[in-house]
Amino acid sequence: MPGLLSSLVKLFVPAKYPADSATEPARITKSKVLLLVYDPVMDKATGMTLSQQQKWYRTTDLVTAFMADIIVVSGGLARFQIVERVDVNDFPAKIDGFRYTPQTYMDVLRRTSPPHMPQEVNYHAILSKYNILQRVARNEIDEVWFFGFPHAGFYESIMGGPGAFWCNALPLNNTSASKRRFVMMGFSYERHIGEMEEAFGHRAESIMEKTFSKLPAQANLWKRFTQYDKIAPGRAACGNIHFAPNSQRDYDWNNTTPVKSECYDWLLNFPNFKGDVRVVGPTEWGNGDTRAHHKWWFNHFPRVAGRKNGIHNNWWQYVVAPQQVIV
């Protein structure tokens, strides 16, 4: 049977995939980030910005902590560098041209007016203003991080460029001038680090789903990694960004029900699983703390040497650099 499975997998793996290897190193993958912070001045007399007025978080603190967490959970293999930060004293335009003013936005926050519809930001206007496609093509930047506010209209993540695919949002069209895929993250200084990591987790889910999409179910390690007890009784692994191994619903990270899980096998033995199944519960992933769960989940991503079925055993190189995904 194992021989038959191996033969079937070979039939499904396209010829353009790199050859398998037991020793190909797990390399560090770096991404150069353009950081655009939309934090408009709300009081011209004092110069107070929206984030200051509302006593929301400092973008610098959020970015620093987020990047530090990613270095830790990736074992140093995923590294982001802010190559330029632009603080934008404006509200970004929506796809229909609408733009909030300080007054109209505060009306929304105070719930005296509904949020503007459509909510989606005009990405193409931003791409044009900051020459983003050209800068990606010239390898000056690899991705963009937006920081905004409630109702700003940014997706948690969206991908552009030739061959772009679903990344928690439909791929952004008319972006092939970038010459390669790139991701734009939408963060909020009204939220904290755990929410940043949740947005990044959905990016990771989308990219890894695509990475393994051409393999049959038996060889799809991503499907196995994301199993949780509710959908695979007795065969839980690490779950996904919303579901811990024992979760019964979205965000159920403090469920006290113990379940059997192979999460330690992924952490300690991948890719040579040893059948290390243990009973686990919420103390493993922070007893309901968003950031703690997400760090626990990311910490279980494979990051070792070798390549199997054309896919490297270091998943971080795909999450950070989606242009490496073969589609």
C-alpha positions in Angstrom: 0.0 0.0 0.0 2.7 2.6 0.8 4.3 1.8 -2.6 1.0 2.4 -4.3 0.5 5.7 -2.4 4.0 6.8 -3.5 3.2 6.0 -7.1 -0.1 7.9 -7.0 1.5 11.0 -5.4 4.1 11.0 -8.2 1.3 11.1 -10.8 -0.2 14.2 -9.1 3.0 16.2 -8.6 3.7 18.4 -11.7 7.1 18.1 -13.4 7.9 21.7 -12.6 8.1 21.0 -8.9 11.7 20.8 -7.6 13.1 17.4 -6.9 12.6 15.9 -3.5 15.5 16.1 -1.1 16.3 15.0 2.4 18.9 17.6 3.0 17.9 20.8 1.2 18.4 23.5 4.0 15.5 25.4 5.6 16.6 28.9 4.6 15.8 32.2 6.1 13.2 34.1 4.1 13.1 37.9 4.3 10.5 40.4 3.2 11.0 44.1 2.7 7.9 46.0 3.8 6.4 49.3 2.9 4.4 50.5 5.9 1.6 53.0 5.2 -0.1 54.3 8.3 -3.4 56.1 7.8 -3.7 58.2 11.0 -5.3 61.5 10.0 -5.1 64.6 12.1 -8.4 65.2 13.8 -7.6 68.6 15.5 -5.6 71.0 13.4 -5.0 73.2 16.4 -3.3 70.5 18.5 -2.1 68.2 15.7 -3.8 65.3 17.5 -4.2 62.2 15.3 -7.1 59.8 15.3 -5.2 57.1 17.2 -4.1 59.6 19.8 -7.6 61.0 20.2 -9.1 57.6 20.7 -6.2 56.4 22.8 -5.7 53.5 20.5 -2.4 51.6 20.2 0.9 53.0 18.8 1.7 51.5 15.4 5.4 51.3 16.3 4.7 49.2 19.3 2.4 46.9 17.4 4.8 46.4 14.5 7.8 45.8 16.8 6.0 43.2 18.9 4.5 41.4 15.9 7.8 41.1 14.0 9.5 39.8 17.2 6.7 37.2 17.7 7.2 36.0 14.1 10.9 35.6 14.5 10.4 33.5 17.6 7.7 31.2 16.3 9.5 30.7 13.0 12.8 29.8 14.7 14.3 32.9 13.0 13.4 31.7 9.5 10.8 34.4 8.8 12.0 38.0 9.0 10.3 41.2 8.0 12.1 44.5 7.5 10.3 47.9 7.4 12.2 49.6 4.6 10.0 52.7 4.6 7.2 54.1 6.7 4.8 56.7 5.4 2.4 58.4 7.8 -0.6 59.5 5.8 -2.6 62.5 7.2 -5.8 61.5 5.4 -8.7 59.0 5.2 -8.2 56.6 2.3 -10.7 56.8 -0.6 -13.3 54.1 -1.1 -13.8 52.4 -4.4 -16.7 54.8 -5.2 -14.5 57.8 -4.4 -16.0 58.6 -1.0 -13.5 59.8 1.7 -14.3 60.4 5.3 -13.6 63.7 7.0 -12.8 64.0 10.7 -16.5 65.0 11.3 -18.1 62.3 9.2 -15.9 59.6 10.6 -16.6 60.6 14.2 -20.3 60.5 13.4 -19.8 56.8 12.5 -17.8 56.1 15.7 -20.5 57.8 17.8 -23.1 55.8 15.9 -25.0 58.9 14.8 -24.4 57.9 11.1 -23.9 54.4 9.6 -20.6 53.4 8.0 -20.3 54.3 4.4 -21.1 51.7 1.8 -19.3 50.3 -0.1 -16.6 50.0 2.6 -13.7 48.6 0.4 -10.8 50.9 0.0 -9.6 51.9 -3.5 -6.4 49.8 -3.6 -5.6 50.9 -7.1 -5.4 54.5 -6.1 -3.0 53.7 -3.4 -0.9 51.5 -5.7 -0.6 54.3 -8.2 0.1 57.1 -5.6 3.0 55.2 -4.0 4.3 53.4 -7.2 3.9 50.1 -5.4 3.7 47.8 -8.5 6.9 49.3 -9.9 8.7 49.1 -6.5 7.8 45.4 -6.2 9.0 44.8 -9.8 12.3 46.5 -8.9 12.7 44.4 -5.7 12.6 47.5 -3.6 9.8 46.1 -1.5 8.2 42.7 -1.3 4.9 43.6 0.4 2.8 46.4 1.9 1.3 46.7 5.4 -1.5 49.2 5.9 -2.5 50.4 9.3 -5.9 52.0 9.6 -9.0 52.2 11.8 -12.4 50.6 12.0 -14.3 51.0 8.7 -11.1 52.0 6.9 -11.9 49.3 4.2 -8.7 47.2 4.1 -8.9 43.4 3.8 -6.9 41.5 6.4 -4.8 40.4 3.5 -5.0 40.5 -0.3 -2.6 39.4 -3.0 -1.7 41.1 -6.3 0.7 40.4 -9.1 0.8 37.8 -11.9 -0.5 34.4 -10.7 -2.0 36.0 -7.6 -4.5 33.7 -5.8 -7.0 33.9 -3.0 -5.4 35.3 0.2 -8.4 35.7 2.5 -9.7 37.9 -0.4 -10.0 37.7 -4.1 -6.8 38.5 -5.9 -6.5 42.1 -6.9 -6.8 42.5 -10.7 -4.7 44.7 -13.0 -1.6 44.3 -10.9 0.7 42.3 -13.2 3.1 45.2 -13.6 4.6 44.1 -10.3 6.2 41.1 -12.2 5.6 38.9 -9.1 3.1 38.1 -6.4 2.9 40.3 -3.4 0.7 40.6 -0.3 -0.9 43.6 1.2 -1.8 43.3 4.9 -4.5 45.4 6.5 -3.9 45.9 10.2 -5.6 48.3 12.7 -4.1 50.3 15.5 -7.5 50.0 17.3 -6.7 46.2 17.7 -3.8 44.5 19.4 -1.0 42.1 18.5 -3.2 39.0 18.7 -5.5 40.4 16.0 -2.5 41.2 13.8 -1.4 37.6 14.1 -4.9 36.4 13.3 -4.9 38.4 10.1 -1.4 37.0 9.3 -2.8 33.5 10.2 -5.5 33.8 7.5 -2.8 34.8 5.1 -0.8 31.7 6.1 -3.9 29.5 5.7 -4.6 30.7 2.2 -1.0 30.4 1.0 -0.5 26.9 2.5 -3.8 25.7 1.1 -2.6 26.8 -2.4 0.8 25.3 -1.8 -0.6 21.8 -1.2 -3.6 22.1 -3.6 -2.2 19.9 -6.3 -1.5 16.9 -4.0 -4.0 14.1 -3.3 -5.6 14.0 0.1 -3.3 11.3 1.4 -0.2 13.5 0.7 -1.8 16.8 1.7 0.1 17.6 4.9 -1.7 20.9 5.3 -5.0 19.2 5.5 -3.6 16.9 8.2 -2.0 19.8 10.1 -5.3 21.7 10.4 -7.4 18.8 11.6 -9.2 19.4 14.9 -11.3 17.0 17.0 -14.7 18.3 15.9 -14.1 17.4 12.3 -11.7 14.5 12.8 -12.6 12.8 16.1 -9.6 11.2 17.7 -7.3 12.5 14.9 -6.8 16.1 15.9 -3.5 17.8 15.0 -3.0 21.6 15.4 -6.2 23.0 14.1 -6.4 26.3 12.3 -6.2 30.0 13.2 -9.8 29.9 14.6 -10.0 26.4 15.9 -7.7 24.9 18.5 -7.5 21.0 18.6 -10.5 20.9 20.9 -12.6 23.9 19.7 -16.3 23.4 19.0 -16.8 26.8 17.3 -14.8 29.8 16.0 -12.5 31.5 18.6 -13.2 28.7 21.2 -9.6 28.8 22.5 -10.6 28.3 26.1 -12.6 25.1 25.7 -11.6 22.9 28.7 -12.4 19.6 27.1 -9.3 17.4 26.8 -8.7 15.7 23.4 -6.1 13.5 21.8 -3.9 15.4 19.4 -0.7 14.7 17.4 0.4 18.4 17.8 3.6 17.3 19.6 4.5 15.0 16.7 4.4 18.0 14.4 6.4 20.1 16.8 9.1 17.5 17.7 9.3 14.9 15.0 8.2 16.3 11.6 8.6 15.0 8.9 9.3 11.6 10.5 6.1 11.2 12.6 6.4 8.8 15.5 2.8 8.5 16.5 3.3 10.9 19.4 -0.4 11.4 20.4 -1.1 13.2 23.7 -4.1 14.5 25.5 -4.1 18.3 25.4 -6.2 21.2 26.5 -6.3 25.0 26.6 -3.3 25.4 28.9 -1.2 24.4 25.9 -2.3 27.5 23.9 -2.9 30.2 26.5 -6.3 29.5 28.1 -8.2 31.6 25.6 -5.6 34.4 25.0 -5.7 35.3 21.3 -2.0 36.1 20.9 -0.9 33.0 22.9 -3.0 30.7 20.8 -1.8 32.1 17.5 1.9 31.9 18.7 1.3 28.3 19.7 -0.2 27.5 16.3 2.5 29.2 14.3 5.2 27.5 16.5 4.0 24.2 15.1 4.6 25.1 11.5 7.3 22.8 10.0 10.6 24.6 9.6 13.2 21.9 9.0 15.4 20.8 6.1 14.2 18.6 3.2 11.6 18.6 0.5 8.8 16.1 -0.2 6.4 15.9 -3.1 8.1 19.1 -4.4 7.2 21.1 -1.3 9.8 22.2 1.2 9.6 21.1 4.8 10.1 24.7 5.8 6.6 26.2 5.3 7.7 29.7 6.3 9.3 30.3 2.9 5.9 30.1 1.3 4.1 32.1 3.9 6.6 35.0 3.7 7.3 34.7 0.0 4.2 33.5 -1.9 5.9 33.9 -5.2 7.6 30.6 -4.3 4.3 28.8 -4.4 4.0 26.8 -7.7 0.5 27.1 -9.2 
